[in-house]
Amino acid sequence: MNTTNLLTRSSFLLCATLLLSACATTPPDTAKALIEQQLSARYPTAKLSATAPVLANKTLGLDDAVQTLLGKSPQVRIELAQLGIANAQQLQAELISNPHISLGALRPEDGGRWQLDAGLSLPLLELFTRPLRREMAQENLLSTQLHLQDKLQKLIAKTSTAYYSAIAAQQHLQVARTMFDATRARQQLADSMYRAGNLSENNFLFYDNELRRVQQQVKQRELKAQKSYLKLLNVIGLDSTQVVILPTQLPLLPSDDFSHATLFAQAQSDRLDLQIVQQQSRLLEQRSNLLRKENGWRDMTIGVNAEREFDGAKNIGPEIELALPLFNRNQGKLATVTAQLEKNKAQLDQLRLNTDSEIAQALNQMQSSRSQLELITSSLQVAGKRVLLSNREVNFMLSSPLELLDIKRQEIQLAHDYTNELAAYWQARTQLELAIGRALPTSESIKHNGMDHSKMDHGDTHHDHMNHKEMDHSNMNHADHTNAASEHEEHHHD
């Protein structure tokens, strides 16, 4: 076998080997199962591949709301689509550049046979750096998976926030309607006393106008409840025509006892934005290694050159072409990567500071809400006892029914405060879960059997048998109460 044939066959064998090693026709696995496994490890009730639950004729629990989010929300589908993009990018990163073929033709000035020139070349550097580029592509895919998990966790936290807000708004509306009932009873009593001549017109107008003010507050609460409800539907991927049944009350407080140090240590290992920045730093270090390996020798090709002389003779042989790295040795790119590494280090330090602050703020809010709820619960017990005592005094005509209704309204106002603090606790708990990167364990099952303000029965005041039209108010001396009545304008918490 002559030298020309040997070189020809060797060159084509080299090209065929390179082409086969760089061929890939389908993207790698999307690793969706891995995403679901990691998500379930942080949020045990969240199943990415499960179908959305049927919500008809059942009370919507938080787990069902989260599962509806994962099964129906377009936001989740958008994030999952990023996996396909990352997989396609990984496939592209593993490929080497296509071989170049060149064809040329020359004809002698005096005429004669055309001289044909042909060449086939392939970048050589990409073959040497392919393992490193493949590793970088896999790291980039892992980074995308971390970003996806981080987005899913934020969507779950957003769902929890919207869920608790919707229940709290509904609970506030329930309390506002109870307040309206008490205010209406007071207005009816004032009207009866005014008609009997035992209440001045000025004081009656105060009670009459107060009824309209409370009615206005009820309308505002109705609007807020509807807005919160629609926001929840939007977050979990349902349109405004869907009907879901929310619990009537926020959950009771669990008997939690968290340590800041323990939570911060857990966040260090579980919080995904910290892992993302660390992953980016590893990618930058690999990029720096790749640039140093290139060291300016990027324009390097190997190929086969063939030509036919004027006399018909054929010349075939390998060739190599490279650029001398005299000026460009990737100095600017290496400096950029070094600066980005410094930036990532600073970002990592700031994220740790933010994590520490978020955990501390959430714990402070939870502790404050728990303390406030203990005080409000005691106040509610005292207010309930005052209602019973005042009702007894009214029955013995030792006190004004208007004072009784004012005390009842104060009790109802405490219910607004109770709802505010309970909602604040659960919102803070949601933010704490987001701060540490996983769901918090509970020492007991969450139950929606909290203080049902709809059952704050005004029957304790015996309004059912207080027939104000038939009561002989002319025999009741309200002189001591009418002057103070106009001063009972309550402070309302919105």
Secondary structure as the mmCIF struct_conf table of DSSP 4:
data_model
#
loop_
_struct_conf.conf_type_id
_struct_conf.id
_struct_conf.beg_label_comp_id
_struct_conf.beg_label_asym_id
_struct_conf.beg_label_seq_id
_struct_conf.end_label_comp_id
_struct_conf.end_label_asym_id
_struct_conf.end_label_seq_id
HELX_RH_AL_P HELX_RH_AL_P1 THR A 3 ALA A 22
BEND BEND1 THR A 26 THR A 26
HELX_LH_PP_P HELX_LH_PP_P1 PRO A 27 ASP A 29
HELX_RH_AL_P HELX_RH_AL_P2 LYS A 32 ARG A 42
BEND BEND2 TYR A 43 TYR A 43
TURN_TY1_P TURN_TY1_P1 PRO A 44 THR A 45
BEND BEND3 LEU A 48 ALA A 50
HELX_LH_PP_P HELX_LH_PP_P2 THR A 51 VAL A 54
TURN_TY1_P TURN_TY1_P2 ALA A 56 ASN A 57
BEND BEND4 LYS A 58 LYS A 58
STRN STRN1 THR A 59 THR A 59
HELX_LH_PP_P HELX_LH_PP_P3 LEU A 60 GLY A 61
HELX_RH_AL_P HELX_RH_AL_P3 LEU A 62 LYS A 72
HELX_RH_AL_P HELX_RH_AL_P4 PRO A 74 GLU A 94
HELX_LH_PP_P HELX_LH_PP_P4 LEU A 95 PRO A 99
STRN STRN2 HIS A 100 LEU A 106
TURN_TY1_P TURN_TY1_P3 GLU A 109 ASP A 110
HELX_LH_PP_P HELX_LH_PP_P5 ARG A 113 TRP A 114
STRN STRN3 GLN A 115 PRO A 123
BEND BEND5 LEU A 124 LEU A 124
HELX_RH_AL_P HELX_RH_AL_P5 LEU A 125 PHE A 128
TURN_TY1_P TURN_TY1_P4 THR A 129 THR A 129
HELX_RH_AL_P HELX_RH_AL_P6 ARG A 130 ARG A 195
TURN_TY1_P TURN_TY1_P5 ALA A 196 GLY A 197
BEND BEND6 ASN A 198 LEU A 199
HELX_RH_AL_P HELX_RH_AL_P7 GLU A 201 ILE A 236
TURN_TY1_P TURN_TY1_P6 GLY A 237 GLY A 237
TURN_TY1_P TURN_TY1_P7 SER A 240 THR A 241
STRN STRN4 ILE A 245 ILE A 245
HELX_LH_PP_P HELX_LH_PP_P6 LEU A 246 PRO A 247
BEND BEND7 THR A 248 GLN A 249
HELX_LH_PP_P HELX_LH_PP_P7 LEU A 250 PRO A 254
HELX_RH_AL_P HELX_RH_AL_P8 HIS A 260 ASP A 270
HELX_RH_AL_P HELX_RH_AL_P9 LEU A 272 GLU A 294
TURN_TY1_P TURN_TY1_P8 ASN A 295 ARG A 298
BEND BEND8 ASP A 299 ASP A 299
STRN STRN5 MET A 300 ARG A 308
TURN_TY1_P TURN_TY1_P9 PHE A 310 ASP A 311
BEND BEND9 GLY A 312 GLY A 312
STRN STRN6 LYS A 314 LEU A 322
BEND BEND10 LEU A 326 PHE A 327
BEND BEND11 ARG A 329 ASN A 330
HELX_RH_AL_P HELX_RH_AL_P10 GLN A 331 ASN A 395
TURN_TY1_P TURN_TY1_P10 PHE A 396 MET A 397
BEND BEND12 LEU A 398 SER A 399
HELX_RH_AL_P HELX_RH_AL_P11 PRO A 401 ILE A 436
TURN_TY1_P TURN_TY1_P11 GLY A 437 GLY A 437
BEND BEND13 ARG A 438 ARG A 438
HELX_LH_PP_P HELX_LH_PP_P8 ALA A 439 PRO A 441
BEND BEND14 SER A 443 GLU A 444
BEND BEND15 GLY A 450 GLY A 450
HELX_RH_3T_P HELX_RH_3T_P1 HIS A 453 LYS A 455
HELX_RH_3T_P HELX_RH_3T_P2 HIS A 458 THR A 461
TURN_TY1_P TURN_TY1_P12 HIS A 462 HIS A 462
HELX_RH_3T_P HELX_RH_3T_P3 HIS A 463 HIS A 465
TURN_TY1_P TURN_TY1_P13 HIS A 468 GLU A 470
BEND BEND16 MET A 471 MET A 471
HELX_RH_3T_P HELX_RH_3T_P4 HIS A 473 ASN A 475
BEND BEND17 MET A 476 MET A 476
HELX_RH_AL_P HELX_RH_AL_P12 ALA A 479 ALA A 485
TURN_TY1_P TURN_TY1_P14 SER A 486 GLU A 487
HELX_LH_PP_P HELX_LH_PP_P9 GLU A 490 HIS A 493
#
